[in-house]
Amino acid sequence: MNRIIRKLLNNTASLIGLLLLLVFILIAVFAPYLAPPLFPDPYQIPRMSWDVEPQPPGFPMSDDMRFVYESLGKPITRDKAIFGTAQGGYDIFYGLIWGTRTAFRIGIITVTLSMLIGVILGSLSAYFGGWLDELLMRITDIFLSIPFLVAAMVLTTILGRGLDKVMIALVAFGWMGYARVIRGSILSTKEEVYVMAAKALGVKDFRIIAFHLLPNTIFPVLVQASMNIGSMVVTAAALSFLGVGAPLGYADWGQMVSFARNWIIGSPGKAGEYWYAVFFPGIFIVLFVLSWNLVGDTLRDILDPRLRGEL
């Protein structure tokens, strides 16, 4: 473990990824101080105005919105939109800050649950083999044959709009890769001497899987998980962009991009006039995904002996 940490810190790409991750972690932790909420639900993005048209960075809160919040007894701690406003007057800065928490929640929860399901099914399939292996792998093949984004969109539409429904859909169609990877690792490891010795001593099968096989085969799965966190966030953002993800006004990066869909080109004769509406949400998504990919790539290089030239 010390060797892995040392190599992560000594590698330029992974160091950049770790620094980016640290920035996003700090944003998520200090979100209540960076963008104090105005509503009981902190993920509800406040409006700076009632304007349908996006407004540029530094746009001040309109008098009518100020009157609304003051009449409701809401403390106004920031009266300017640092990154401008999106369609409908939503504060882009607030949506991005609290959307960082949304991104971490989506990425970590969906990947953890998907990995847990995949590891359990893949381990059972590889260790016991026979008809169980055939059954579980054919089920896996069926799920793999369905386009991931299309399947997630259909299931989310059936379940209803909401990020919890999005996460259910992502987990339902995101476990197969982990099952394949752990199955291959265990198939190449279960005939090792220490496994045979454990069987000879009468150690129960599930204990062998949990304490002998998984600790020696889980690293490729962890590498895949670290790289999938970013892709899960992108998929959730795509679903929100398509209108089947986060509810209206929820702090989610995909929804912030969705607010900009009608303003990407700009107004006639003023191309790129509303650049801020799509640039800021887009750069947050890009950097978040890049950070996980950089760390995952380095972990793969460290843990795969073929890429280290040790074989």
C-alpha positions as CSV (number, residue, x, y, z in Angstrom):
1,M,0.0,0.0,0.0
2,N,2.8,2.4,0.8
3,R,4.4,1.6,-2.6
4,I,1.1,2.5,-4.3
5,I,0.7,5.8,-2.5
6,R,4.3,6.7,-3.2
7,K,4.0,6.0,-6.9
8,L,0.7,7.9,-7.1
9,L,2.4,10.9,-5.6
10,N,5.5,10.6,-7.8
11,N,3.5,10.4,-11.0
12,T,2.7,13.7,-12.6
13,A,-0.6,12.6,-14.1
14,S,-1.9,11.1,-10.9
15,L,-0.7,14.0,-8.8
16,I,-2.7,16.4,-11.0
17,G,-5.7,14.0,-10.7
18,L,-5.3,13.9,-6.9
19,L,-5.0,17.7,-6.7
20,L,-8.2,18.1,-8.8
21,L,-10.0,15.6,-6.6
22,L,-8.8,17.5,-3.5
23,V,-10.3,20.7,-4.9
24,F,-13.6,19.1,-5.6
25,I,-13.6,17.5,-2.1
26,L,-13.0,20.9,-0.5
27,I,-15.8,22.4,-2.6
28,A,-18.2,19.7,-1.5
29,V,-17.2,20.0,2.2
30,F,-17.4,23.8,2.3
31,A,-20.4,24.1,0.1
32,P,-22.6,25.7,2.9
33,Y,-20.0,28.4,3.3
34,L,-19.2,29.0,-0.3
35,A,-22.9,29.1,-1.3
36,P,-25.2,29.5,1.8
37,P,-28.6,27.9,1.1
38,L,-31.8,29.9,1.1
39,F,-34.2,27.0,1.3
40,P,-34.6,24.1,3.7
41,D,-33.4,21.8,0.9
42,P,-29.9,23.1,0.2
43,Y,-29.9,21.5,-3.2
44,Q,-32.7,23.8,-4.4
45,I,-31.0,26.4,-6.6
46,P,-32.1,30.0,-5.8
47,R,-33.1,32.3,-8.5
48,M,-31.5,35.7,-9.0
49,S,-34.3,37.0,-11.2
50,W,-37.3,35.8,-13.2
51,D,-35.6,36.3,-16.5
52,V,-35.9,33.5,-19.1
53,E,-32.7,34.7,-20.8
54,P,-29.4,33.9,-19.1
55,Q,-27.6,36.9,-17.5
56,P,-23.8,37.4,-17.5
57,P,-21.4,36.9,-14.5
58,G,-21.8,39.6,-11.8
59,F,-25.5,40.0,-12.5
60,P,-27.1,41.5,-9.4
61,M,-30.2,40.0,-7.8
62,S,-33.3,41.7,-9.1
63,D,-35.4,43.8,-6.7
64,D,-38.5,41.6,-7.1
65,M,-36.5,38.5,-6.1
66,R,-34.9,40.3,-3.2
67,F,-38.4,41.3,-2.1
68,V,-39.6,37.7,-2.4
69,Y,-36.8,36.3,-0.2
70,E,-37.0,39.0,2.4
71,S,-40.8,38.5,2.7
72,L,-40.1,34.8,3.3
73,G,-37.5,35.7,5.9
74,K,-34.7,34.2,3.9
75,P,-31.2,35.7,4.7
76,I,-29.6,37.0,1.5
77,T,-25.8,36.5,1.9
78,R,-24.9,37.0,-1.7
79,D,-26.7,39.4,-4.1
80,K,-24.7,38.8,-7.2
81,A,-24.4,35.8,-9.6
82,I,-20.7,35.2,-9.7
83,F,-20.9,32.9,-12.8
84,G,-24.1,34.5,-14.1
85,T,-27.5,33.0,-14.3
86,A,-29.0,30.2,-16.3
87,Q,-32.3,30.0,-18.1
88,G,-35.0,31.0,-15.6
89,G,-32.6,33.1,-13.4
90,Y,-31.0,30.2,-11.6
91,D,-27.7,31.0,-10.0
92,I,-25.0,29.0,-11.9
93,F,-22.4,29.4,-9.1
94,Y,-24.8,27.9,-6.5
95,G,-25.8,25.1,-8.8
96,L,-22.1,24.1,-9.5
97,I,-21.0,24.3,-5.8
98,W,-23.9,22.1,-4.5
99,G,-23.8,20.0,-7.7
100,T,-20.3,18.9,-6.6
101,R,-21.9,17.1,-3.7
102,T,-24.5,15.6,-6.1
103,A,-21.7,14.4,-8.3
104,F,-19.8,12.7,-5.5
105,R,-23.0,11.1,-4.2
106,I,-24.0,9.7,-7.6
107,G,-20.5,8.5,-8.5
108,I,-19.6,6.9,-5.2
109,I,-23.0,5.3,-4.4
110,T,-23.6,3.9,-7.9
111,V,-20.1,2.6,-8.3
112,T,-20.0,1.0,-4.8
113,L,-23.3,-0.8,-5.3
114,S,-22.5,-1.8,-8.8
115,M,-19.1,-3.2,-7.7
116,L,-20.7,-5.0,-4.8
117,I,-23.2,-6.8,-7.0
118,G,-20.6,-7.6,-9.7
119,V,-18.1,-8.9,-7.2
120,I,-20.6,-11.2,-5.5
121,L,-22.0,-12.6,-8.7
122,G,-18.6,-12.9,-10.4
123,S,-17.0,-14.5,-7.4
124,L,-19.7,-17.1,-7.1
125,S,-19.6,-17.8,-10.8
126,A,-15.9,-18.3,-10.9
127,Y,-15.5,-20.3,-7.7
128,F,-18.3,-22.8,-8.1
129,G,-18.3,-23.0,-11.8
130,G,-20.7,-25.5,-13.6
131,W,-24.3,-24.6,-14.1
132,L,-24.1,-21.7,-11.8
133,D,-21.3,-20.1,-13.8
134,E,-23.2,-20.8,-17.0
135,L,-26.4,-19.2,-15.7
136,L,-24.8,-16.1,-14.2
137,M,-22.6,-15.4,-17.2
138,R,-25.5,-15.8,-19.6
139,I,-27.5,-13.3,-17.5
140,T,-24.5,-11.0,-17.6
141,D,-24.3,-11.3,-21.4
142,I,-27.9,-10.4,-21.7
143,F,-27.4,-7.2,-19.7
144,L,-24.2,-6.4,-21.6
145,S,-26.1,-6.6,-24.9
146,I,-28.3,-3.7,-23.9
147,P,-26.9,-0.2,-24.6
148,F,-26.1,1.3,-21.2
149,L,-27.4,4.8,-21.7
150,V,-30.5,3.7,-23.5
151,A,-31.3,1.1,-20.8
152,A,-30.7,3.6,-18.0
153,M,-32.9,6.2,-19.7
154,V,-35.8,3.8,-20.3
155,L,-35.6,2.5,-16.7
156,T,-35.4,6.0,-15.3
157,T,-38.4,7.0,-17.4
158,I,-40.4,4.0,-16.0
159,L,-39.4,4.7,-12.4
160,G,-40.0,8.5,-12.6
161,R,-37.9,11.6,-12.5
162,G,-35.4,12.0,-9.7
163,L,-31.7,11.4,-8.9
164,D,-32.6,8.4,-6.7
165,K,-34.3,6.8,-9.7
166,V,-31.2,7.6,-11.9
167,M,-28.9,5.9,-9.4
168,I,-31.1,2.8,-9.4
169,A,-31.0,2.7,-13.2
170,L,-27.2,3.1,-13.2
171,V,-26.7,0.4,-10.7
172,A,-29.1,-2.0,-12.5
173,F,-27.0,-1.8,-15.7
174,G,-23.6,-1.0,-14.3
175,W,-22.5,-4.2,-12.5
176,M,-21.6,-6.5,-15.4
177,G,-18.1,-5.2,-16.0
178,Y,-17.1,-5.9,-12.4
179,A,-18.5,-9.4,-12.6
180,R,-16.5,-10.1,-15.7
181,V,-13.2,-8.8,-14.2
182,I,-13.5,-10.5,-10.9
183,R,-14.5,-13.8,-12.5
184,G,-11.4,-13.8,-14.7
185,S,-9.2,-13.0,-11.8
186,I,-10.6,-15.7,-9.6
187,L,-10.5,-18.3,-12.3
188,S,-6.7,-17.7,-12.6
189,T,-6.2,-17.8,-8.9
190,K,-8.5,-20.4,-7.4
191,E,-6.1,-23.2,-8.3
192,E,-3.2,-21.6,-6.3
193,V,-1.6,-23.7,-3.5
194,Y,-2.9,-21.5,-0.7
195,V,-6.5,-22.0,-1.9
196,M,-6.0,-25.7,-2.2
197,A,-4.5,-25.8,1.3
198,A,-7.5,-23.9,2.7
199,K,-9.8,-26.4,1.1
200,A,-7.8,-29.3,2.5
201,L,-8.1,-27.8,6.0
202,G,-11.8,-27.7,5.7
203,V,-12.2,-24.0,5.4
204,K,-15.7,-23.1,4.2
205,D,-16.2,-22.0,0.6
206,F,-17.5,-18.5,1.4
207,R,-14.6,-17.9,3.8
208,I,-12.1,-18.9,1.1
209,I,-13.7,-16.4,-1.3
210,A,-13.9,-13.6,1.2
211,F,-10.5,-14.0,3.0
212,H,-8.3,-15.8,0.5
213,L,-9.4,-15.0,-3.1
214,L,-10.9,-11.5,-3.0
215,P,-7.9,-9.9,-1.2
216,N,-5.6,-11.2,-4.0
217,T,-7.9,-10.4,-6.9
218,I,-9.8,-7.2,-6.1
219,F,-7.3,-4.7,-7.3
220,P,-8.3,-4.7,-11.0
221,V,-11.9,-4.2,-9.9
222,L,-10.8,-1.2,-7.7
223,V,-9.0,0.3,-10.7
224,Q,-12.1,-0.1,-12.9
225,A,-14.2,1.4,-10.2
226,S,-12.1,4.5,-9.9
227,M,-12.4,5.1,-13.6
228,N,-16.1,4.4,-13.7
229,I,-17.0,7.0,-11.1
230,G,-16.4,9.7,-13.7
231,S,-18.4,7.9,-16.4
232,M,-21.3,7.4,-14.0
233,V,-21.4,11.1,-13.3
234,V,-21.4,11.8,-17.0
235,T,-24.2,9.4,-17.6
236,A,-26.3,10.9,-14.8
237,A,-25.6,14.4,-16.3
238,A,-26.7,13.1,-19.7
239,L,-30.0,11.8,-18.2
240,S,-30.6,15.2,-16.5
241,F,-29.8,16.9,-19.8
242,L,-32.4,14.7,-21.5
243,G,-35.0,15.7,-18.9
244,V,-35.3,12.3,-17.0
245,G,-32.8,13.0,-14.2
246,A,-32.8,15.7,-11.6
247,P,-36.0,17.6,-10.9
248,L,-36.3,21.2,-12.0
249,G,-34.1,23.5,-10.0
250,Y,-32.0,20.8,-8.4
251,A,-28.3,21.4,-8.0
252,D,-27.0,19.0,-10.6
253,W,-24.3,19.7,-13.3
254,G,-26.3,17.9,-16.0
255,Q,-29.3,20.1,-15.3
256,M,-27.1,23.2,-15.4
257,V,-26.0,22.2,-18.9
258,S,-29.6,21.5,-19.8
259,F,-30.6,25.1,-18.9
260,A,-28.1,26.2,-21.5
261,R,-29.3,24.0,-24.4
262,N,-31.4,26.8,-26.0
263,W,-28.6,29.4,-25.6
264,I,-25.4,27.6,-26.7
265,I,-25.3,29.3,-30.1
266,G,-26.2,32.7,-28.8
267,S,-28.6,35.3,-30.2
268,P,-28.7,36.4,-33.9
269,G,-25.5,38.3,-34.7
270,K,-24.1,37.6,-31.2
271,A,-22.6,34.1,-31.4
272,G,-21.3,32.9,-28.0
273,E,-23.1,35.6,-26.1
274,Y,-24.2,33.2,-23.4
275,W,-20.9,31.2,-23.3
276,Y,-21.0,31.2,-19.5
277,A,-24.2,29.2,-19.3
278,V,-22.5,26.2,-20.8
279,F,-18.8,26.8,-20.1
280,F,-18.9,26.7,-16.3
281,P,-21.0,23.5,-15.9
282,G,-19.1,21.9,-18.8
283,I,-15.6,22.6,-17.2
284,F,-16.8,21.3,-13.9
285,I,-17.9,18.0,-15.5
286,V,-14.7,17.7,-17.6
287,L,-12.3,18.3,-14.7
288,F,-14.2,16.0,-12.3
289,V,-14.1,13.1,-14.8
290,L,-10.5,13.9,-15.8
291,S,-9.4,13.7,-12.1
292,W,-10.8,10.2,-11.7
293,N,-9.4,9.0,-15.0
294,L,-5.9,10.2,-14.3
295,V,-5.9,8.5,-10.9
296,G,-7.4,5.3,-12.4
297,D,-4.9,5.2,-15.2
298,T,-2.0,5.4,-12.8
299,L,-3.4,2.8,-10.5
300,R,-3.8,0.5,-13.5
301,D,-0.2,1.1,-14.5
302,I,1.0,0.4,-10.9
303,L,-1.1,-2.7,-10.3
304,D,-0.8,-4.4,-13.7
305,P,2.6,-6.2,-13.9
306,R,2.4,-6.4,-17.7
307,L,2.3,-2.6,-17.9
308,R,5.2,-2.3,-15.5
309,G,7.3,-4.6,-17.5
310,E,7.7,-7.1,-14.7
311,L,6.6,-10.1,-16.9
